[in-house]
Amino acid sequence: MGINAVQLPPALIKAFACSMGKRAKTDQIDAELIARFMAFRPEAGRTLPDAKLQILRALTVRRAQMVEARKRLSAQISARRKQGVSAELEEMDSSLKAFLESQISELEHRIEGVIAEAAELSAKAELLRSILGIGPVSVAMLLAEMPELGRMTATEAAAVTGLAPMAHDSGVMRVKRNPRSPTTITPSPFRD
């Protein structure tokens, strides 16, 4: 019998402590507050990633870094060509770009392997691939960064990713929430 561990945002526990009237902070008080919080909200927090998920995250982060390096290199090559200095560095640029391409390709192959090896990741990947417009890169990123997919509602998923419109009203200020247009602040018609 193992112990299920979850990650909790420290701000959540701090807010809970404030709601309980606890201002002191010791290890014993923290442990008691976390235990009470989890009894009150057992669904809160993120489960700790297993070894396969940790590897997937590391590989997707590294791939994103390599893609960004390739993008910067392409911009530098383009700028040098405009300045007419590209001939002297053309061979170095070509070999560096080829190296980055091979690294990205190898990382993508390794990412596919990690997903294929884990039954749960493989099943989720298959489901995600069935969605029109979701490609292999998006699948890998979603699996790596949102392991809760499949255990949360669409509203919760939108909130976790920052895509859900959030209320930010205070006093007479009312924020118009329309996901298709930029947020605008309008004064409330209900003033004292």
PyMOL commands that set and color helices and strands:
alter all, ss='L'
color gray80, all
select helices_A, chain A and resi 10-19+27-40+51-83+86-117+119-129+136-145+154-161
alter helices_A, ss='H'
color red, helices_A
select strands_A, chain A and resi 6-7+46-47+173-176+184-187
alter strands_A, ss='S'
color yellow, strands_A
deselect
rebuild
show_as cartoon
